[in-house]
């Protein structure tokens, strides 16, 4: 008998957005409009489309809770903007969404996940956690569905060590998308990702590094996250707590597995970090 899985979604939207702030000084990055619609609204709609796709295909997955990590000083602004736009667009979500305030900027994605884990009691968390970034306006429900179906265990025995990430195979046409992504370090023999080399750590030219890149999307065992995320040390270079370092703790320290998507999905994983990214997103949205 096929196992039914319950999955929570965590959206990381608590960063300062310093690289785009000069162009949008009064708007938090996840609320910047792409073709008139805030990025976070686009992401919430993609999650609802995922839920609808799951129901349509009768898949054994339930998503009931979406948590959004946001900057503490901006929490009320996030809540107001999201509520207003959901009403304006007549969206009806079958999941519950809530905001989780992050008290400090610049402490990294690992700190954001720590904040979320502390805010949500273990008794109400689903066994699995889907993590996405709050600055990806073209998140694809089809990609999310394939990720869940490839990652979640099919047996009745839940995988309490599950750490699976989404990787993008780069080619010369999508370097503009992957230039800020971390590069996967691969153990070829074990076929495991043993670490992520961030863009600021990689001294090689991105255009000549046609490898696998981290899209920032993960499906994980919630129990594993709760057990490990507080053990992640700050990065010596950035001094941030990087959630990407969790891959080194998976599979008893051997590394994590990944799902690879081909370059045709590159813009699905576009992160709006800079004004150039935003202009690319605007152009893409206008041609949808």
C-alpha positions as CSV (number, residue, x, y, z in Angstrom):
1,X,0.0,0.0,0.0
2,X,1.4,3.4,-1.0
3,X,2.4,5.7,1.8
4,X,0.7,9.1,2.1
5,X,3.1,11.9,3.0
6,X,2.5,15.2,4.7
7,X,4.8,18.0,3.6
8,X,5.2,21.5,5.0
9,X,6.6,24.3,2.8
10,X,9.1,26.9,4.1
11,X,9.8,30.0,2.0
12,X,13.0,31.9,2.9
13,X,12.2,35.6,2.5
14,X,14.1,37.1,5.4
15,X,17.1,38.5,3.6
16,X,18.0,42.2,3.2
17,X,18.3,42.2,-0.6
18,X,21.2,44.5,-0.5
19,X,22.2,44.0,-4.2
20,X,18.8,45.3,-5.4
21,X,18.0,47.7,-2.6
22,X,19.2,50.8,-4.4
23,X,16.7,50.3,-7.2
24,X,13.8,49.4,-4.8
25,X,14.7,51.2,-1.6
26,X,11.2,51.0,0.0
27,X,10.1,47.5,-1.1
28,X,11.4,44.3,0.5
29,X,12.9,42.1,-2.2
30,X,10.3,39.3,-2.1
31,X,7.5,41.9,-2.5
32,X,9.1,43.5,-5.6
33,X,6.5,43.2,-8.4
34,X,7.3,41.2,-11.5
35,X,5.0,42.3,-14.3
36,X,2.8,44.0,-11.6
37,X,2.5,41.0,-9.2
38,X,4.8,40.6,-6.1
39,X,7.3,37.7,-6.3
40,X,5.9,36.1,-3.1
41,X,2.4,36.1,-4.5
42,X,3.6,34.4,-7.6
43,X,5.3,31.8,-5.3
44,X,2.2,31.2,-3.2
45,X,0.2,30.7,-6.4
46,X,2.7,28.2,-7.7
47,X,2.3,26.2,-4.4
48,X,-1.4,26.2,-4.8
49,X,-1.0,25.1,-8.4
50,X,1.2,22.3,-7.0
51,X,-1.6,21.3,-4.6
52,X,-4.1,21.3,-7.4
53,X,-1.8,19.2,-9.5
54,X,-1.3,16.7,-6.7
55,X,-5.0,16.4,-6.2
56,X,-5.7,16.0,-10.0
57,X,-3.1,13.3,-10.3
58,X,-4.2,11.6,-7.1
59,X,-0.7,11.6,-5.6
60,X,-0.1,10.5,-2.0
61,X,1.0,13.9,-0.8
62,X,-0.7,16.6,1.4
63,X,0.4,20.2,1.8
64,X,-1.5,22.1,4.5
65,X,1.0,24.6,5.9
66,X,3.2,27.2,4.2
67,X,5.5,29.3,6.5
68,X,7.3,32.4,5.3
69,X,10.4,33.7,7.1
70,X,10.4,37.5,6.8
71,X,12.4,40.3,8.4
72,X,10.9,41.2,11.8
73,X,10.7,45.0,11.2
74,X,8.7,44.3,8.0
75,X,6.4,41.5,9.1
76,X,3.3,43.6,9.2
77,X,4.1,45.0,5.8
78,X,4.5,41.5,4.4
79,X,1.2,40.4,6.0
80,X,-0.7,43.5,4.6
81,X,0.7,43.2,1.1
82,X,0.1,39.5,0.8
83,X,-3.4,39.7,2.2
84,X,-4.3,42.6,-0.1
85,X,-3.0,40.9,-3.2
86,X,-4.6,37.6,-2.4
87,X,-7.9,39.4,-2.1
88,X,-7.3,41.5,-5.2
89,X,-6.5,38.5,-7.4
90,X,-9.3,36.4,-5.9
91,X,-6.9,33.7,-5.0
92,X,-8.2,30.9,-2.7
93,X,-5.6,28.8,-1.1
94,X,-6.4,25.4,0.4
95,X,-3.3,25.6,2.6
96,X,-2.7,27.9,5.6
97,X,0.1,30.5,5.3
98,X,1.8,32.3,8.1
99,X,4.8,34.6,8.5
100,X,7.7,33.9,10.9
101,X,9.7,37.0,11.9
102,X,13.5,36.8,11.7
103,X,15.2,39.1,14.1
104,X,18.5,39.8,12.3
105,X,19.7,40.4,8.8
106,X,22.9,39.0,7.3
107,X,23.1,35.8,9.3
108,X,22.4,33.4,6.4
109,X,19.8,30.9,5.2
110,X,20.8,28.5,8.0
111,X,19.8,31.1,10.6
112,X,16.5,31.6,8.8
113,X,15.7,27.9,9.0
114,X,16.7,27.9,12.7
115,X,14.2,30.7,13.2
116,X,11.5,28.7,11.5
117,X,12.2,25.5,13.4
118,X,12.1,27.3,16.7
119,X,8.8,29.0,15.8
120,X,6.9,25.9,14.8
121,X,6.4,23.3,17.5
122,X,7.5,19.8,16.5
123,X,4.1,18.5,17.4
124,X,2.5,20.3,14.5
125,X,5.2,20.0,11.9
126,X,4.8,17.6,9.0
127,X,7.4,14.8,8.6
128,X,8.8,16.4,5.5
129,X,9.8,19.9,4.6
130,X,10.0,21.5,1.2
131,X,12.3,24.6,1.2
132,X,12.2,27.2,-1.5
133,X,13.6,30.7,-1.9
134,X,11.4,33.8,-1.7
135,X,12.9,35.5,-4.7
136,X,12.0,33.0,-7.5
137,X,9.1,34.4,-9.4
138,X,8.8,31.5,-11.9
139,X,8.6,28.6,-9.5
140,X,7.1,25.8,-11.5
141,X,4.5,23.5,-9.9
142,X,5.4,20.8,-12.4
143,X,9.1,20.9,-11.2
144,X,7.9,20.9,-7.6
145,X,5.7,17.9,-8.2
146,X,8.5,16.0,-9.9
147,X,10.8,16.9,-7.0
148,X,8.4,15.5,-4.5
149,X,7.7,12.3,-6.4
150,X,11.4,11.6,-6.9
151,X,12.3,12.3,-3.3
152,X,9.7,11.0,-1.0
153,X,10.1,7.4,0.0
154,X,7.5,5.0,-1.4
155,X,7.7,2.5,1.4
156,X,5.8,2.7,4.7
157,X,9.1,3.4,6.5
158,X,9.8,7.1,6.5
159,X,13.3,8.2,5.6
160,X,14.3,10.2,8.7
161,X,17.7,11.1,7.0
162,X,16.2,12.4,3.8
163,X,18.1,15.4,2.3
164,X,17.5,15.9,-1.4
165,X,18.3,19.0,-3.4
166,X,17.5,20.3,-6.8
167,X,20.4,20.9,-9.2
168,X,20.6,22.6,-12.5
169,X,22.9,21.4,-15.2
170,X,24.6,24.5,-16.6
171,X,25.4,25.2,-20.2
172,X,26.8,28.3,-21.9
173,X,23.3,29.8,-22.4
174,X,22.3,30.0,-18.8
175,X,25.3,31.4,-17.1
176,X,23.3,34.5,-16.2
177,X,21.0,32.3,-14.1
178,X,23.7,30.2,-12.4
179,X,26.4,32.9,-11.9
180,X,25.2,33.4,-8.3
181,X,24.4,29.8,-7.5
182,X,26.7,27.5,-5.5
183,X,28.4,24.7,-7.4
184,X,27.9,21.1,-6.3
185,X,30.9,19.2,-5.2
186,X,30.3,15.6,-6.2
187,X,31.7,12.2,-5.0
188,X,31.5,10.4,-8.3
189,X,31.9,7.0,-6.8
190,X,29.1,7.4,-4.2
191,X,27.1,9.7,-6.5
192,X,26.5,12.1,-3.5
193,X,26.9,15.8,-3.2
194,X,29.5,16.3,-0.5
195,X,29.3,20.1,-0.3
196,X,28.4,23.4,-2.0
197,X,31.0,25.8,-3.2
198,X,29.4,29.2,-3.2
199,X,29.9,31.7,-6.0
200,X,32.1,33.9,-3.8
201,X,34.3,30.9,-3.0
202,X,34.8,29.9,-6.6
203,X,37.8,31.6,-8.3
204,X,37.2,30.0,-11.7
205,X,35.3,31.8,-14.4
206,X,31.6,30.7,-14.3
207,X,31.4,30.5,-18.1
208,X,34.0,27.8,-18.1
209,X,32.5,25.8,-15.3
210,X,29.7,23.8,-16.9
211,X,28.7,21.7,-13.9
212,X,25.8,21.2,-11.5
213,X,24.5,24.1,-9.6
214,X,22.3,24.5,-6.5
215,X,18.9,26.0,-7.1
216,X,18.1,26.5,-3.4
217,X,15.3,24.0,-3.4
218,X,15.3,21.1,-0.9
219,X,13.0,18.3,0.3
220,X,14.1,17.1,3.7
221,X,13.1,15.1,6.7
222,X,11.8,17.6,9.2
223,X,13.3,15.6,12.1
224,X,16.7,15.6,10.4
225,X,16.5,19.4,10.0
226,X,15.5,20.0,13.6
227,X,18.4,17.8,14.8
228,X,21.1,19.2,12.6
229,X,20.4,22.8,11.7
230,X,21.5,24.2,15.0
231,X,24.9,22.4,14.6
232,X,25.8,24.3,11.5
233,X,28.8,26.6,12.1
234,X,29.2,30.1,10.6
235,X,31.1,30.3,7.4
236,X,34.7,31.5,7.9
237,X,34.4,33.8,4.8
238,X,30.9,35.2,5.0
239,X,30.3,34.7,8.7
240,X,26.8,33.5,7.8
241,X,25.2,30.2,8.8
242,X,24.6,28.6,5.4
243,X,21.9,26.1,5.1
244,X,23.8,24.6,2.1
245,X,26.2,23.1,4.7
246,X,23.5,20.7,5.8
247,X,24.4,18.5,2.8
248,X,27.7,17.5,4.5
249,X,25.6,16.0,7.4
250,X,23.3,13.9,5.3
251,X,23.7,10.1,4.9
252,X,25.9,9.9,8.1
253,X,28.2,12.6,6.8
254,X,28.7,11.1,3.3
255,X,26.6,13.7,1.5
256,X,23.1,14.1,0.0
257,X,21.5,13.1,-3.2
258,X,20.1,15.4,-5.9
259,X,17.6,15.7,-8.7
260,X,19.0,17.1,-11.8
261,X,17.0,19.4,-14.2
262,X,18.2,20.2,-17.7
263,X,19.1,23.7,-18.9
264,X,15.6,24.1,-20.4
265,X,14.3,24.8,-16.9
266,X,17.0,27.4,-16.1
267,X,14.6,30.4,-15.8
268,X,12.4,28.4,-13.5
269,X,15.2,28.8,-10.9
270,X,16.0,32.4,-11.6
271,X,16.6,34.3,-8.4
272,X,15.9,38.0,-8.4
273,X,19.1,39.2,-6.7
274,X,20.1,42.2,-8.9
275,X,18.4,44.8,-11.0
276,X,19.6,42.8,-14.1
277,X,17.8,39.7,-12.7
278,X,14.6,41.8,-12.3
279,X,14.8,43.1,-15.8
280,X,15.2,39.5,-17.1
281,X,12.2,38.5,-15.0
282,X,10.1,41.4,-16.3
283,X,10.9,40.4,-19.9
284,X,10.1,36.8,-19.2
285,X,6.8,37.6,-17.5
286,X,5.7,39.8,-20.4
287,X,6.2,37.0,-22.8
288,X,4.4,34.3,-20.8
